[in-house]
């Protein structure tokens, strides 16, 4: 009798012990390596960038001298300011195009494609996203360049007899490649929210007299709004920090703020570069804070 | 739900056909540039473009006998292996408290752990450049690039392992505790085997990301080259078929690793189940 009570008690305490697995101070130990890596090599450097942006470079030496001069300098050079606006403009246009193109695609995939084909077709879209970023940018040179497919075709068709430089080295080329780079991301995010939508609602709306467009914009879109916002933010943010795309296909006409940052750092103007970096970082943090309620990193990265 | 027998009106059928055509165009848009890059790597035309003047492997031979490519390949692999090891260990360790502890401010920690994915790599690159060269006065090397890349890849491992831990049946661990397993034994014999597929997938993922990473490496590797950096320095002088060949090999490598990241964990799970059945039978 008492032996039975003992085992029962032991089982209970075991269960309680089990329930406590994962609590207690020791279980936080797992954070330690991550705190060392991400704290020391991510947060601390960002903090240093903040300090640098308020210090000065004098004769290639960083002087610990608190000042706003890096910022006032940036805003006093009109080429920099216009590059900043151009970057925002390119980011807005490219994001709008990427999401705008991805929406009908995600709609098609989740509404008209048989269940068993959906995942393979989705994976097919995402595969380019996980291949080399550099190569995806580079591959457009083979199409848009002087010796590229487009120019070859035009010469072959007799439309022109010399390579046209118009396809490359300007904003439209940058926007085209950015849309290409981030379309898969938009498609994935939109698909994962559209796929949870109950299509009967759309049919019901149309039975009640809504036009297809009304049904889509008043029934479907409001329900997948968090997915749309996540897609927009996660496409917009990396574009703000783009360096490679404008560098490879943008030429002098397509310069973005990322190129300015790289130039400052390559010329050892660390404090000025830091100020521009902080402008971007600050802008991103504000965006993330405003939209943090609707963002789902889980959805965006499928993990 | 949407595909129960639905009588489509003529107009709905038209919309479906239209959207299907659109989807085909999207796939062409996504794959044409990559396809052309691969195509031109086999084209005898030395300008790396149309017309196709014959099929050849000579650009591959040229690329493979180039010592700069050799150097870049070995640096890339060395860096990727170190990055993979660091992010697997750090990421797995962090996934546990992230999922299981009821730490106040866990959401905040979660955001900080995921932030390196969300912030542009350019900012990670320049801020580490300042830390390493200006604060620590280190010389840039492949090792500094390893640290930078690990900052970016570790969050992916955290996400993958945390997702697996979340789906993990806590009753299994409690059962092991009831049967007298101490916490180390539970970790070693119950938890780790069950989440191993996710750790493996995370590792392969980190390896692929490291292989292809450009901007952080660009700032932190100093005088050395990884394959993406090598390709970048080459394309400044225009497209050449050798670069197309190197690019194609890099592409094939990352696709292979990605496929492994999806397939291996499943194979592993199947093998474990088969093993368990064998043991149960004997």
Interface residues (C-beta under 8 A of the other chain):
Chain A: X11 X14 X15 X17 X18 X19 X21 X22 X23 X27 X28 X29 X30 X31 X32 X33 X34 X37 X38 X41 X42 X43 X44 X45 X46 X48 X49 X52 X62 X101 X104 X105 X107 X108 X109 X110 X111 X112 X114 X115 X124 X125 X127 X128 X130 X131 X132 X133 X134 X135 X136 X138 X139 X140 X141 X142 X143 X145 X147 X148 X149 X152 X153 X156 X180 X183 X184 X198 X199 X200 X212 X234 X237 X238 X240 X241 X242 X243 X244 X248 X258 X261 X262 X265 X270 X273 X274 X277 X280 X281 X284 X288 X297 X298 X301 X303
Chain B: X1 X2 X3 X15 X16 X19 X20 X22 X23 X26 X27 X29 X30 X31 X32 X33 X34 X36 X37 X40 X47 X48 X49 X50 X51 X86 X89 X90 X91 X93 X94 X95 X96 X97 X98 X99 X100 X101 X102 X103 X109 X112 X113 X114 X115 X116 X117 X118 X119 X120 X121 X122 X123 X124 X126 X127 X128 X129 X130 X131 X134 X135 X147 X148 X150 X151 X154 X156 X158 X159 X160 X162 X163 X170 X173 X174 X177 X178 X183 X186 X208 X211 X212 X214 X215 X219 X228 X231 X232 X235 X238 X239 X243 X244 X247 X250 X251 X254 X255 X258
